[in-house]
Amino acid sequence: MPVAVLVVVLVTVPAPTAVSPFLHGPSVADVRMPSRPGTDGLLVRDAGEHDIAAMAAIYDDAVRTSVATFDLEARGAAYLTGKLAHVGSGNHLLVAELAGDVVGYALSAPFRERPAYRATKEVSVYLTARARGRGIGGRLYEELLGRLDADPAVHTQMAVIALPNDASEALHRRLGFERVGVLREVGHKLGRYVDTAWWQRLPVAHVQPAAERRGGGPR
Ligand SMILES: CC(C)(COP(=O)(O)OP(=O)(O)OC[C@H]1O[C@@H](n2cnc3c(N)ncnc32)[C@H](O)[C@@H]1OP(=O)(O)O)[C@@H](O)C(=O)NCCC(=O)NCCS
């Protein structure tokens, strides 16, 4: 009888997957959305130099018209040329292309430069105004976060969202980010003070108990 029970347990254990060395909650595969109307033929791919002008136009429109970024002046091509130059392990720059046009991009980059932050990446995503609301931000992030999950050198991901931004907060929540705090009135743009929400996506298998984390906080 004990032998029979043991056999049942062994048979029902799921086979291990090779997707991620970590146990995110949820994984990107768990929350992948089906294609939405208006996105037929959408291509998510690595950005190249020929995409810089389109990405710069998208970013600079956000600079001029929104608080989504705290830049106050258009950055032009130089900003994204710099991001492209630093693409490598954990640092990605992806574009979404629809009918031959770049309609958005997403990137991951160092959260802070000090070396103890090296396994922490900050992610962001920007779309043209006409591409929003069709799930394209999600498609970019599914590819980006899938790459980060598969990279043993990346531990946790941060997103800093100026408020209000319901679409961005919903997007990050769906993809497994948790809202860990709000900094009040840290930005001043378009005539008002702006809060930022800090969102974090942590591999749950690696969360340290609070007692182990206590101590002075680095800056
Ligand atoms: C934020 C952004 C990237 C989202 O991408 P998107 O493709 O438009 O988003 P989606 O269509 O996938 O919608 C994302 C979620 O927000 C929800 N949403 C969209 N617009 C919303 C709104 N106005 N209010 C509330 N929820 C909204 C959607 O229902 C969806 O929820 P779900 O994933 O639970 O179904 C895009 O809107 C954008 O580029 N905005 C300007 C730049 C910006 O704010 N970037 C983020 C900087 S942190």
The ligand as a Tripos MOL2 file, in Angstrom:
@<TRIPOS>MOLECULE
LIG
   48    50     1     0     0
SMALL
NO_CHARGES

@<TRIPOS>ATOM
      1 C1          1.3310   53.0620  -20.9260 C.3       1 LIG1
      2 C2          1.2950   52.3900  -22.2970 C.3       1 LIG1
      3 C3          2.7000   51.8930  -22.6310 C.3       1 LIG1
      4 C4          0.3380   51.2160  -22.2250 C.3       1 LIG1
      5 O1          0.4050   50.5000  -23.4340 O.3       1 LIG1
      6 P1         -0.9610   50.1370  -24.2200 P.3       1 LIG1
      7 O2         -0.6270   49.2160  -25.3090 O.co2     1 LIG1
      8 O3         -1.6550   51.4090  -24.5500 O.co2     1 LIG1
      9 O4         -1.7220   49.4020  -23.1050 O.3       1 LIG1
     10 P2         -2.7980   48.2600  -23.2630 P.3       1 LIG1
     11 O5         -3.7110   48.5400  -24.3970 O.co2     1 LIG1
     12 O6         -2.0830   46.9430  -23.2610 O.co2     1 LIG1
     13 O7         -3.5480   48.4340  -21.9020 O.3       1 LIG1
     14 C5         -2.8720   48.1570  -20.7090 C.3       1 LIG1
     15 C6         -3.8690   48.0100  -19.6190 C.3       1 LIG1
     16 O8         -4.3420   49.3060  -19.2540 O.3       1 LIG1
     17 C7         -5.7490   49.3270  -19.3200 C.3       1 LIG1
     18 N1         -6.0700   50.6690  -19.7380 N.ar      1 LIG1
     19 C8         -5.7850   51.2260  -20.9120 C.ar      1 LIG1
     20 N2         -6.1810   52.5220  -20.9020 N.ar      1 LIG1
     21 C9         -6.7140   52.7390  -19.6810 C.ar      1 LIG1
     22 C10        -7.2890   53.8660  -19.0440 C.ar      1 LIG1
     23 N3         -7.3560   55.0370  -19.6630 N.pl3     1 LIG1
     24 N4         -7.7330   53.7120  -17.7960 N.ar      1 LIG1
     25 C11        -7.6390   52.5340  -17.1440 C.ar      1 LIG1
     26 N5         -7.0760   51.4280  -17.6890 N.ar      1 LIG1
     27 C12        -6.6320   51.5530  -18.9540 C.ar      1 LIG1
     28 C13        -6.1340   48.2690  -20.3100 C.3       1 LIG1
     29 O9         -7.4280   47.7890  -20.0780 O.3       1 LIG1
     30 C14        -5.0980   47.2210  -20.0330 C.3       1 LIG1
     31 O10        -5.4610   46.4710  -18.8920 O.3       1 LIG1
     32 P3         -5.2310   44.8890  -18.8810 P.3       1 LIG1
     33 O11        -3.7980   44.6630  -19.2660 O.co2     1 LIG1
     34 O12        -5.5100   44.5070  -17.4790 O.co2     1 LIG1
     35 O13        -6.1810   44.3670  -19.9010 O.co2     1 LIG1
     36 C15         0.8520   53.3810  -23.4230 C.3       1 LIG1
     37 O14        -0.4460   53.7870  -23.1610 O.3       1 LIG1
     38 C16         1.7660   54.5670  -23.5850 C.2       1 LIG1
     39 O15         2.7170   54.5260  -24.3480 O.2       1 LIG1
     40 N6          1.4750   55.6870  -22.8790 N.am      1 LIG1
     41 C17         2.2820   56.8880  -22.9850 C.3       1 LIG1
     42 C18         3.6990   56.7020  -22.4310 C.3       1 LIG1
     43 C19         3.6740   56.1520  -21.0410 C.2       1 LIG1
     44 O16         2.8800   56.5560  -20.2020 O.2       1 LIG1
     45 N7          4.5920   55.2060  -20.8040 N.am      1 LIG1
     46 C20         4.7180   54.5610  -19.5280 C.3       1 LIG1
     47 C21         5.7540   55.2880  -18.7350 C.3       1 LIG1
     48 S1          5.8420   54.5460  -17.1030 S.3       1 LIG1
@<TRIPOS>BOND
     1     1     2 1
     2     2     3 1
     3     2     4 1
     4     2    36 1
     5     4     5 1
     6     5     6 1
     7     6     7 2
     8     6     8 1
     9     6     9 1
    10     9    10 1
    11    10    11 2
    12    10    12 1
    13    10    13 1
    14    13    14 1
    15    14    15 1
    16    15    16 1
    17    15    30 1
    18    16    17 1
    19    17    18 1
    20    17    28 1
    21    18    19 ar
    22    18    27 ar
    23    19    20 ar
    24    20    21 ar
    25    21    22 ar
    26    21    27 ar
    27    22    23 1
    28    22    24 ar
    29    24    25 ar
    30    25    26 ar
    31    26    27 ar
    32    28    29 1
    33    28    30 1
    34    30    31 1
    35    31    32 1
    36    32    33 2
    37    32    34 1
    38    32    35 1
    39    36    37 1
    40    36    38 1
    41    38    39 2
    42    38    40 1
    43    40    41 1
    44    41    42 1
    45    42    43 1
    46    43    44 2
    47    43    45 1
    48    45    46 1
    49    46    47 1
    50    47    48 1
@<TRIPOS>SUBSTRUCTURE
     1 LIG1         1 GROUP 0 **** ****
